[in-house]
C-alpha cells in the first residue's frame, strides 16, 4: 500500500545517462525498501565557456606543437556541448614580439576545436588564450620554445672605424642563429672572420679571426694593418 507521496527537485551537474533510485530506510512501523531504478538522460546546457582539453607542449621554434591542441566548448557546469560548432581562435597571451602560426579560427566539431600545425617562431615561455565570441575565454598551461638548428651568422656587434694598425673597438660580435633569428645557445661551431672588400694594396686583417663558438655569440678582437 502507499504510505506517503512526496516530490523533490533534482539538478544534475553532469551530462549523460543517469539512473534514479528511491531509498526508504524504514522506521518502527515500516520496513525499509529500495525502488526499481529509473533511467533518464541529462544533456549539456548551452554554450558558456572554453577549456583546453589537450594542452600545448614544448617545441622547437617554427616546428609544430604536438600533439594537436584541443579546445572544448562547455556549458556552465563543464559539460562538453557536443552539438557546438563555435569558431575558436588561439593567440599568445603575451607574445612579446613572437608570431603564432595556425591559431585559427577553427570551427568546433562535436564541441571540440582541434589546432594542428600550431607553431611559434621565437624562443621563450608562453601561454595560449582561446576565445570564441561571448564565451568565457580559457588560458592554457605554460609551454616553452627553444632555438631551432643553427642556420645563419649575423653581425650583432658591427665593426667601427679605426686607425690603421689599431684594434677595432668595441670588439666585433658574431651570433649564430636559427632560421627565425633566435640565438642558438648550444652551437659549438667555429667562426672565421675575413675582409670582404678592401682598397687595392691594403693589408690583410690581423688579430683573432678564428674563434670557437662556445656559447650564444662570440666577440672577436680584430685590427687591420
C-alpha positions in Angstrom: 0.0 0.0 0.0 1.0 3.6 -0.5 2.3 5.1 2.8 3.2 8.6 1.5 3.8 10.6 -1.6 6.4 13.2 -1.9 8.2 15.3 -4.5 11.7 16.6 -4.8 13.7 18.9 -7.2 16.9 17.5 -8.7 19.6 19.5 -10.5 22.1 17.2 -12.3 25.5 18.7 -12.7 26.9 16.4 -15.4 25.6 15.2 -18.7 25.0 11.5 -19.6 22.6 8.6 -18.8 21.6 8.5 -15.2 19.6 6.0 -13.1 17.4 7.3 -10.2 16.7 5.1 -7.2 14.5 6.0 -4.3 15.5 4.5 -0.9 13.5 4.4 2.3 15.5 3.5 5.4 12.4 2.3 7.3 11.1 3.1 10.8 9.4 1.5 13.7 6.2 0.9 11.7 7.5 0.2 8.2 10.4 -1.8 6.8 13.0 -0.1 4.6 12.8 -0.5 0.8 14.5 0.4 -2.4 12.7 1.3 -5.6 13.5 0.0 -9.1 15.9 2.2 -11.0 14.5 4.7 -13.4 16.8 5.7 -16.3 16.9 9.1 -17.8 19.3 11.2 -19.9 20.8 14.5 -19.0 22.1 16.7 -21.9 24.6 19.5 -21.8 23.4 23.0 -21.3 24.0 26.0 -23.6 27.5 27.1 -24.7 29.1 29.1 -21.9 32.9 28.7 -21.8 36.0 27.2 -23.3 38.6 24.8 -21.8 41.8 23.3 -23.0 41.3 19.5 -23.4 44.8 18.9 -24.8 47.4 21.4 -23.5 50.3 22.8 -25.6 53.7 21.1 -25.2 57.3 22.3 -25.5 58.6 22.6 -29.1 61.4 24.0 -31.3 61.0 27.4 -32.9 59.0 27.1 -36.1 58.1 23.4 -35.5 54.5 22.2 -35.0 53.4 21.7 -31.4 52.5 18.0 -30.9 50.1 16.5 -30.1 47.5 18.8 -31.7 45.9 21.2 -29.2 42.2 20.7 -28.5 39.8 23.3 -27.1 36.4 22.1 -25.9 33.2 24.1 -25.7 31.4 23.6 -22.4 28.3 24.6 -20.6 28.4 26.4 -17.2 28.8 23.0 -15.4 31.8 22.0 -17.5 30.0 19.5 -19.8 31.0 19.3 -23.4 28.4 20.8 -25.7 28.7 18.1 -28.4 26.4 20.0 -30.8 28.6 23.1 -30.8 30.3 24.3 -34.0 31.6 27.5 -32.3 34.5 29.3 -34.1 37.5 29.2 -31.8 40.7 31.3 -32.1 44.1 30.9 -30.3 46.5 33.7 -29.5 49.7 34.1 -27.5 48.7 35.6 -24.1 51.8 37.7 -24.0 53.6 37.5 -27.4 56.5 39.8 -26.7 57.1 40.1 -30.5 56.7 36.3 -31.2 54.5 35.2 -34.1 51.9 32.4 -33.6 51.1 30.4 -36.8 48.0 28.2 -37.1 45.8 29.9 -34.4 42.7 29.8 -36.5 39.8 30.5 -36.3 38.8 26.8 -36.2 35.2 25.6 -36.1 34.5 23.0 -33.3 33.4 19.5 -34.4 31.3 17.7 -31.8 32.1 20.6 -29.4 35.9 20.3 -29.9 38.2 22.7 -31.9 41.5 21.0 -33.0 44.6 23.0 -33.8 47.1 21.1 -35.9 50.4 22.6 -37.1 50.4 25.4 -34.5 53.9 26.9 -34.2 55.8 29.8 -32.5 58.8 31.5 -34.1 60.6 33.0 -31.1 62.3 31.4 -28.1 60.6 31.9 -24.7 57.9 30.7 -22.3 54.3 31.3 -23.4 50.7 30.5 -22.7 47.8 30.5 -25.1 44.4 32.2 -24.8 41.4 30.6 -26.5 38.4 32.9 -27.4 35.1 32.5 -29.1 32.7 35.4 -29.2 30.9 35.9 -25.9 32.0 32.6 -24.4 34.3 32.8 -21.4 37.9 32.5 -22.6 40.4 29.9 -21.5 44.2 30.2 -20.8 46.5 27.2 -21.4 49.3 25.8 -19.3 52.7 27.3 -19.9 55.0 25.8 -22.6 58.5 26.6 -23.9 60.0 27.3 -27.3 63.7 26.5 -27.8 66.0 27.5 -30.8 66.0 25.6 -34.0 69.1 24.3 -35.8 71.9 26.7 -36.5 71.5 28.1 -39.9 73.0 31.6 -40.2 75.6 34.0 -38.9 74.7 37.6 -38.0 76.9 40.5 -37.1 75.3 41.7 -33.8 78.3 43.9 -33.0 79.3 45.8 -36.2 82.9 46.9 -36.9 83.6 50.5 -36.3 86.0 52.9 -38.0 89.6 52.7 -36.7 93.1 54.0 -37.2 95.4 51.6 -39.3 97.1 49.1 -37.0 94.9 49.8 -34.0 92.4 47.4 -32.6 88.8 47.8 -33.7 86.8 48.7 -30.6 84.3 47.7 -29.3 85.0 44.0 -30.4 83.2 42.7 -33.4 80.4 40.3 -32.4 79.0 37.5 -34.5 76.0 35.5 -33.4 74.9 32.0 -34.5 71.1 32.0 -35.2 68.4 29.6 -36.4 66.2 30.4 -39.4 64.0 32.6 -37.3 66.7 34.8 -35.8 66.9 33.1 -32.4 70.3 32.7 -30.9 71.4 29.1 -30.9 72.9 28.9 -27.4 74.1 25.3 -27.8 76.1 26.0 -31.0 79.8 25.0 -30.9 80.6 26.0 -34.5 84.0 27.6 -35.2 83.6 31.1 -36.6 86.0 32.8 -39.0 86.1 36.5 -39.9 87.8 37.8 -43.0 88.0 41.0 -45.0 85.1 41.0 -47.6 86.1 44.2 -49.5 89.2 46.3 -49.1 91.1 49.1 -51.0 93.7 48.0 -53.5 97.1 47.4 -51.9 95.8 47.3 -48.3 96.9 44.8 -45.8 95.0 41.8 -44.5 93.0 41.6 -41.3 95.1 40.7 -38.2 94.2 39.6 -34.7 91.8 36.9 -33.6 90.0 35.9 -36.7 89.0 32.3 -35.9 87.2 31.5 -32.7 85.1 28.6 -31.4 81.6 29.4 -30.6 81.4 28.2 -27.0 78.1 30.0 -26.3 75.5 32.2 -27.8 77.8 34.6 -29.6 81.5 35.4 -30.0 83.3 38.7 -29.6 86.4 38.9 -31.7 89.3 41.3 -31.1 90.3 42.5 -34.6 92.6 45.1 -36.1 93.9 45.8 -39.6 97.5 46.6 -40.7 
